[in-house]
Amino acid sequence: MADNFLERQRRDYEERKAAWLRKKRGITAGKNHIERPEDESL
């Protein structure tokens, strides 16, 4: 019984961690984008 408990806790932790990393990557990807005009002389 204890082994199943630990395995389930680890699996849940890994799922939460993966979701957090996906969310974190989505947020940081939008902040670093700089829009530039088509004509660089402007």
CHARMM-style PDB file with segment names, atoms N, HN, CA, C and O in Angstrom:
ATOM      1  N   MET     1       0.816  -1.187   0.000  1.00  0.00      PROA
ATOM      2  CA  MET     1       0.000   0.000   0.000  1.00  0.00      PROA
ATOM      3  C   MET     1       0.866   1.260   0.000  1.00  0.00      PROA
ATOM      4  O   MET     1       0.550   2.218  -0.706  1.00  0.00      PROA
ATOM      5  N   ALA     2       1.913   1.277   0.750  1.00  0.00      PROA
ATOM      6  HN  ALA     2       2.170   0.499   1.323  1.00  0.00      PROA
ATOM      7  CA  ALA     2       2.775   2.456   0.824  1.00  0.00      PROA
ATOM      8  C   ALA     2       3.444   2.722  -0.521  1.00  0.00      PROA
ATOM      9  O   ALA     2       3.595   3.879  -0.911  1.00  0.00      PROA
ATOM     10  N   ASP     3       3.846   1.679  -1.233  1.00  0.00      PROA
ATOM     11  HN  ASP     3       3.724   0.738  -0.916  1.00  0.00      PROA
ATOM     12  CA  ASP     3       4.494   1.876  -2.523  1.00  0.00      PROA
ATOM     13  C   ASP     3       3.554   2.555  -3.507  1.00  0.00      PROA
ATOM     14  O   ASP     3       3.966   3.462  -4.231  1.00  0.00      PROA
ATOM     15  N   ASN     4       2.309   2.131  -3.543  1.00  0.00      PROA
ATOM     16  HN  ASN     4       1.974   1.394  -2.956  1.00  0.00      PROA
ATOM     17  CA  ASN     4       1.347   2.774  -4.443  1.00  0.00      PROA
ATOM     18  C   ASN     4       1.161   4.234  -4.075  1.00  0.00      PROA
ATOM     19  O   ASN     4       1.040   5.084  -4.957  1.00  0.00      PROA
ATOM     20  N   PHE     5       1.138   4.532  -2.801  1.00  0.00      PROA
ATOM     21  HN  PHE     5       1.236   3.842  -2.084  1.00  0.00      PROA
ATOM     22  CA  PHE     5       0.980   5.910  -2.351  1.00  0.00      PROA
ATOM     23  C   PHE     5       2.135   6.772  -2.841  1.00  0.00      PROA
ATOM     24  O   PHE     5       1.920   7.862  -3.373  1.00  0.00      PROA
ATOM     25  N   LEU     6       3.347   6.290  -2.664  1.00  0.00      PROA
ATOM     26  HN  LEU     6       3.522   5.405  -2.232  1.00  0.00      PROA
ATOM     27  CA  LEU     6       4.515   7.068  -3.078  1.00  0.00      PROA
ATOM     28  C   LEU     6       4.557   7.240  -4.597  1.00  0.00      PROA
ATOM     29  O   LEU     6       4.888   8.319  -5.090  1.00  0.00      PROA
ATOM     30  N   GLU     7       4.229   6.201  -5.326  1.00  0.00      PROA
ATOM     31  HN  GLU     7       3.960   5.325  -4.925  1.00  0.00      PROA
ATOM     32  CA  GLU     7       4.229   6.304  -6.780  1.00  0.00      PROA
ATOM     33  C   GLU     7       3.190   7.304  -7.260  1.00  0.00      PROA
ATOM     34  O   GLU     7       3.453   8.084  -8.176  1.00  0.00      PROA
ATOM     35  N   ARG     8       2.016   7.289  -6.651  1.00  0.00      PROA
ATOM     36  HN  ARG     8       1.802   6.656  -5.907  1.00  0.00      PROA
ATOM     37  CA  ARG     8       0.959   8.219  -7.026  1.00  0.00      PROA
ATOM     38  C   ARG     8       1.364   9.651  -6.699  1.00  0.00      PROA
ATOM     39  O   ARG     8       1.121  10.559  -7.493  1.00  0.00      PROA
ATOM     40  N   GLN     9       1.975   9.861  -5.546  1.00  0.00      PROA
ATOM     41  HN  GLN     9       2.172   9.123  -4.900  1.00  0.00      PROA
ATOM     42  CA  GLN     9       2.425  11.203  -5.167  1.00  0.00      PROA
ATOM     43  C   GLN     9       3.473  11.713  -6.154  1.00  0.00      PROA
ATOM     44  O   GLN     9       3.432  12.872  -6.565  1.00  0.00      PROA
ATOM     45  N   ARG    10       4.398  10.856  -6.527  1.00  0.00      PROA
ATOM     46  HN  ARG    10       4.431   9.914  -6.193  1.00  0.00      PROA
ATOM     47  CA  ARG    10       5.452  11.245  -7.474  1.00  0.00      PROA
ATOM     48  C   ARG    10       4.855  11.580  -8.840  1.00  0.00      PROA
ATOM     49  O   ARG    10       5.241  12.568  -9.466  1.00  0.00      PROA
ATOM     50  N   ARG    11       3.907  10.749  -9.303  1.00  0.00      PROA
ATOM     51  HN  ARG    11       3.594   9.947  -8.795  1.00  0.00      PROA
ATOM     52  CA  ARG    11       3.268  10.986 -10.598  1.00  0.00      PROA
ATOM     53  C   ARG    11       2.506  12.303 -10.590  1.00  0.00      PROA
ATOM     54  O   ARG    11       2.592  13.076 -11.545  1.00  0.00      PROA
ATOM     55  N   ASP    12       1.766  12.564  -9.526  1.00  0.00      PROA
ATOM     56  HN  ASP    12       1.696  11.936  -8.750  1.00  0.00      PROA
ATOM     57  CA  ASP    12       1.022  13.820  -9.419  1.00  0.00      PROA
ATOM     58  C   ASP    12       1.967  15.018  -9.401  1.00  0.00      PROA
ATOM     59  O   ASP    12       1.695  16.044 -10.024  1.00  0.00      PROA
ATOM     60  N   TYR    13       3.074  14.878  -8.684  1.00  0.00      PROA
ATOM     61  HN  TYR    13       3.294  14.045  -8.178  1.00  0.00      PROA
ATOM     62  CA  TYR    13       4.065  15.954  -8.629  1.00  0.00      PROA
ATOM     63  C   TYR    13       4.633  16.236 -10.019  1.00  0.00      PROA
ATOM     64  O   TYR    13       4.753  17.393 -10.422  1.00  0.00      PROA
ATOM     65  N   GLU    14       4.979  15.182 -10.745  1.00  0.00      PROA
ATOM     66  HN  GLU    14       4.882  14.242 -10.418  1.00  0.00      PROA
ATOM     67  CA  GLU    14       5.548  15.361 -12.085  1.00  0.00      PROA
ATOM     68  C   GLU    14       4.540  16.025 -13.023  1.00  0.00      PROA
ATOM     69  O   GLU    14       4.923  16.852 -13.851  1.00  0.00      PROA
ATOM     70  N   GLU    15       3.261  15.675 -12.905  1.00  0.00      PROA
ATOM     71  HN  GLU    15       2.950  15.003 -12.233  1.00  0.00      PROA
ATOM     72  CA  GLU    15       2.231  16.282 -13.741  1.00  0.00      PROA
ATOM     73  C   GLU    15       2.077  17.763 -13.421  1.00  0.00      PROA
ATOM     74  O   GLU    15       1.977  18.586 -14.330  1.00  0.00      PROA
ATOM     75  N   ARG    16       2.059  18.108 -12.137  1.00  0.00      PROA
ATOM     76  HN  ARG    16       2.140  17.439 -11.398  1.00  0.00      PROA
ATOM     77  CA  ARG    16       1.947  19.515 -11.754  1.00  0.00      PROA
ATOM     78  C   ARG    16       3.161  20.303 -12.223  1.00  0.00      PROA
ATOM     79  O   ARG    16       3.033  21.436 -12.687  1.00  0.00      PROA
ATOM     80  N   LYS    17       4.334  19.703 -12.101  1.00  0.00      PROA
ATOM     81  HN  LYS    17       4.438  18.783 -11.724  1.00  0.00      PROA
ATOM     82  CA  LYS    17       5.566  20.365 -12.518  1.00  0.00      PROA
ATOM     83  C   LYS    17       5.563  20.621 -14.027  1.00  0.00      PROA
ATOM     84  O   LYS    17       5.945  21.700 -14.480  1.00  0.00      PROA
ATOM     85  N   ALA    18       5.128  19.622 -14.801  1.00  0.00      PROA
ATOM     86  HN  ALA    18       4.818  18.746 -14.433  1.00  0.00      PROA
ATOM     87  CA  ALA    18       5.081  19.779 -16.254  1.00  0.00      PROA
ATOM     88  C   ALA    18       4.094  20.871 -16.652  1.00  0.00      PROA
ATOM     89  O   ALA    18       4.378  21.667 -17.547  1.00  0.00      PROA
ATOM     90  N   ALA    19       2.947  20.915 -16.000  1.00  0.00      PROA
ATOM     91  HN  ALA    19       2.716  20.269 -15.273  1.00  0.00      PROA
ATOM     92  CA  ALA    19       1.956  21.949 -16.300  1.00  0.00      PROA
ATOM     93  C   ALA    19       2.514  23.328 -15.955  1.00  0.00      PROA
ATOM     94  O   ALA    19       2.325  24.280 -16.712  1.00  0.00      PROA
ATOM     95  N   TRP    20       3.190  23.438 -14.832  1.00  0.00      PROA
ATOM     96  HN  TRP    20       3.343  22.665 -14.218  1.00  0.00      PROA
ATOM     97  CA  TRP    20       3.775  24.713 -14.418  1.00  0.00      PROA
ATOM     98  C   TRP    20       4.832  25.172 -15.423  1.00  0.00      PROA
ATOM     99  O   TRP    20       4.889  26.351 -15.773  1.00  0.00      PROA
ATOM    100  N   LEU    21       5.667  24.239 -15.887  1.00  0.00      PROA
ATOM    101  HN  LEU    21       5.620  23.282 -15.603  1.00  0.00      PROA
ATOM    102  CA  LEU    21       6.697  24.601 -16.849  1.00  0.00      PROA
ATOM    103  C   LEU    21       6.085  25.037 -18.179  1.00  0.00      PROA
ATOM    104  O   LEU    21       6.569  25.982 -18.802  1.00  0.00      PROA
ATOM    105  N   ARG    22       5.020  24.352 -18.621  1.00  0.00      PROA
ATOM    106  HN  ARG    22       4.626  23.585 -18.115  1.00  0.00      PROA
ATOM    107  CA  ARG    22       4.355  24.766 -19.861  1.00  0.00      PROA
ATOM    108  C   ARG    22       3.792  26.169 -19.714  1.00  0.00      PROA
ATOM    109  O   ARG    22       3.921  26.984 -20.628  1.00  0.00      PROA
ATOM    110  N   LYS    23       3.171  26.464 -18.586  1.00  0.00      PROA
ATOM    111  HN  LYS    23       3.065  25.802 -17.844  1.00  0.00      PROA
ATOM    112  CA  LYS    23       2.599  27.781 -18.353  1.00  0.00      PROA
ATOM    113  C   LYS    23       3.706  28.833 -18.286  1.00  0.00      PROA
ATOM    114  O   LYS    23       3.567  29.921 -18.846  1.00  0.00      PROA
ATOM    115  N   LYS    24       4.788  28.513 -17.612  1.00  0.00      PROA
ATOM    116  HN  LYS    24       4.901  27.630 -17.157  1.00  0.00      PROA
ATOM    117  CA  LYS    24       5.905  29.450 -17.472  1.00  0.00      PROA
ATOM    118  C   LYS    24       6.510  29.775 -18.831  1.00  0.00      PROA
ATOM    119  O   LYS    24       6.804  30.936 -19.116  1.00  0.00      PROA
ATOM    120  N   ARG    25       6.694  28.776 -19.661  1.00  0.00      PROA
ATOM    121  HN  ARG    25       6.455  27.833 -19.429  1.00  0.00      PROA
ATOM    122  CA  ARG    25       7.269  29.013 -20.987  1.00  0.00      PROA
ATOM    123  C   ARG    25       6.363  29.878 -21.838  1.00  0.00      PROA
ATOM    124  O   ARG    25       6.845  30.730 -22.584  1.00  0.00      PROA
ATOM    125  N   GLY    26       5.067  29.677 -21.742  1.00  0.00      PROA
ATOM    126  HN  GLY    26       4.675  28.985 -21.136  1.00  0.00      PROA
ATOM    127  CA  GLY    26       4.120  30.473 -22.529  1.00  0.00      PROA
ATOM    128  C   GLY    26       4.149  31.929 -22.142  1.00  0.00      PROA
ATOM    129  O   GLY    26       4.010  32.793 -23.008  1.00  0.00      PROA
ATOM    130  N   ILE    27       4.323  32.228 -20.883  1.00  0.00      PROA
ATOM    131  HN  ILE    27       4.436  31.526 -20.180  1.00  0.00      PROA
ATOM    132  CA  ILE    27       4.341  33.607 -20.408  1.00  0.00      PROA
ATOM    133  C   ILE    27       5.624  34.307 -20.835  1.00  0.00      PROA
ATOM    134  O   ILE    27       5.575  35.438 -21.320  1.00  0.00      PROA
ATOM    135  N   THR    28       6.759  33.661 -20.667  1.00  0.00      PROA
ATOM    136  HN  THR    28       6.799  32.743 -20.273  1.00  0.00      PROA
ATOM    137  CA  THR    28       8.028  34.315 -20.972  1.00  0.00      PROA
ATOM    138  C   THR    28       8.223  34.482 -22.467  1.00  0.00      PROA
ATOM    139  O   THR    28       8.929  35.399 -22.886  1.00  0.00      PROA
ATOM    140  N   ALA    29       7.626  33.628 -23.287  1.00  0.00      PROA
ATOM    141  HN  ALA    29       7.053  32.883 -22.946  1.00  0.00      PROA
ATOM    142  CA  ALA    29       7.813  33.729 -24.727  1.00  0.00      PROA
ATOM    143  C   ALA    29       7.210  35.027 -25.264  1.00  0.00      PROA
ATOM    144  O   ALA    29       7.754  35.608 -26.203  1.00  0.00      PROA
ATOM    145  N   GLY    30       6.118  35.484 -24.699  1.00  0.00      PROA
ATOM    146  HN  GLY    30       5.677  35.011 -23.936  1.00  0.00      PROA
ATOM    147  CA  GLY    30       5.465  36.690 -25.175  1.00  0.00      PROA
ATOM    148  C   GLY    30       6.158  37.961 -24.740  1.00  0.00      PROA
ATOM    149  O   GLY    30       6.051  38.970 -25.437  1.00  0.00      PROA
ATOM    150  N   LYS    31       6.851  37.964 -23.640  1.00  0.00      PROA
ATOM    151  HN  LYS    31       6.937  37.144 -23.074  1.00  0.00      PROA
ATOM    152  CA  LYS    31       7.477  39.177 -23.115  1.00  0.00      PROA
ATOM    153  C   LYS    31       8.717  39.590 -23.900  1.00  0.00      PROA
ATOM    154  O   LYS    31       9.012  40.781 -23.997  1.00  0.00      PROA
ATOM    155  N   ASN    32       9.428  38.656 -24.445  1.00  0.00      PROA
ATOM    156  HN  ASN    32       9.189  37.689 -24.366  1.00  0.00      PROA
ATOM    157  CA  ASN    32      10.708  38.953 -25.078  1.00  0.00      PROA
ATOM    158  C   ASN    32      10.579  39.385 -26.534  1.00  0.00      PROA
ATOM    159  O   ASN    32      11.580  39.710 -27.172  1.00  0.00      PROA
ATOM    160  N   HSD    33       9.367  39.393 -27.065  1.00  0.00      PROA
ATOM    161  HN  HSD    33       8.553  39.128 -26.546  1.00  0.00      PROA
ATOM    162  CA  HSD    33       9.170  39.718 -28.469  1.00  0.00      PROA
ATOM    163  C   HSD    33       9.153  41.235 -28.658  1.00  0.00      PROA
ATOM    164  O   HSD    33       8.398  41.939 -27.988  1.00  0.00      PROA
ATOM    165  N   ILE    34       9.985  41.734 -29.569  1.00  0.00      PROA
ATOM    166  HN  ILE    34      10.598  41.162 -30.113  1.00  0.00      PROA
ATOM    167  CA  ILE    34      10.031  43.163 -29.880  1.00  0.00      PROA
ATOM    168  C   ILE    34       9.526  43.338 -31.307  1.00  0.00      PROA
ATOM    169  O   ILE    34      10.054  42.729 -32.237  1.00  0.00      PROA
ATOM    170  N   GLU    35       8.507  44.169 -31.476  1.00  0.00      PROA
ATOM    171  HN  GLU    35       8.078  44.664 -30.720  1.00  0.00      PROA
ATOM    172  CA  GLU    35       8.006  44.422 -32.818  1.00  0.00      PROA
ATOM    173  C   GLU    35       8.836  45.524 -33.451  1.00  0.00      PROA
ATOM    174  O   GLU    35       9.095  46.563 -32.845  1.00  0.00      PROA
ATOM    175  N   ARG    36       9.240  45.273 -34.666  1.00  0.00      PROA
ATOM    176  HN  ARG    36       9.031  44.428 -35.158  1.00  0.00      PROA
ATOM    177  CA  ARG    36      10.037  46.246 -35.398  1.00  0.00      PROA
ATOM    178  C   ARG    36       9.330  46.635 -36.673  1.00  0.00      PROA
ATOM    179  O   ARG    36       8.641  45.803 -37.265  1.00  0.00      PROA
ATOM    180  N   PRO    37       9.473  47.864 -37.116  1.00  0.00      PROA
ATOM    181  CA  PRO    37       8.834  48.265 -38.365  1.00  0.00      PROA
ATOM    182  C   PRO    37       9.480  47.539 -39.546  1.00  0.00      PROA
ATOM    183  O   PRO    37      10.611  47.060 -39.454  1.00  0.00      PROA
ATOM    184  N   GLU    38       8.755  47.468 -40.639  1.00  0.00      PROA
ATOM    185  HN  GLU    38       7.837  47.858 -40.714  1.00  0.00      PROA
ATOM    186  CA  GLU    38       9.284  46.798 -41.819  1.00  0.00      PROA
ATOM    187  C   GLU    38      10.499  47.524 -42.365  1.00  0.00      PROA
ATOM    188  O   GLU    38      11.467  46.898 -42.795  1.00  0.00      PROA
ATOM    189  N   ASP    39      10.444  48.850 -42.345  1.00  0.00      PROA
ATOM    190  HN  ASP    39       9.657  49.359 -41.995  1.00  0.00      PROA
ATOM    191  CA  ASP    39      11.550  49.646 -42.846  1.00  0.00      PROA
ATOM    192  C   ASP    39      12.430  50.033 -41.658  1.00  0.00      PROA
ATOM    193  O   ASP    39      11.981  50.756 -40.769  1.00  0.00      PROA
ATOM    194  N   GLU    40      13.664  49.567 -41.633  1.00  0.00      PROA
ATOM    195  HN  GLU    40      14.029  48.979 -42.355  1.00  0.00      PROA
ATOM    196  CA  GLU    40      14.560  49.818 -40.506  1.00  0.00      PROA
ATOM    197  C   GLU    40      14.955  51.289 -40.383  1.00  0.00      PROA
ATOM    198  O   GLU    40      15.405  51.705 -39.316  1.00  0.00      PROA
ATOM    199  N   SER    41      14.802  52.085 -41.437  1.00  0.00      PROA
ATOM    200  HN  SER    41      14.437  51.747 -42.304  1.00  0.00      PROA
ATOM    201  CA  SER    41      15.200  53.490 -41.371  1.00  0.00      PROA
ATOM    202  C   SER    41      14.201  54.335 -40.571  1.00  0.00      PROA
ATOM    203  O   SER    41      14.500  55.476 -40.218  1.00  0.00      PROA
ATOM    204  N   LEU    42      13.043  53.794 -40.291  1.00  0.00      PROA
ATOM    205  HN  LEU    42      12.800  52.867 -40.578  1.00  0.00      PROA
ATOM    206  CA  LEU    42      12.057  54.588 -39.530  1.00  0.00      PROA
ATOM    207  C   LEU    42      12.427  54.702 -38.115  1.00  0.00      PROA
ATOM    208  OT1 LEU    42      11.711  55.333 -37.338  1.00  0.00      PROA
TER     209      LEU     42
END
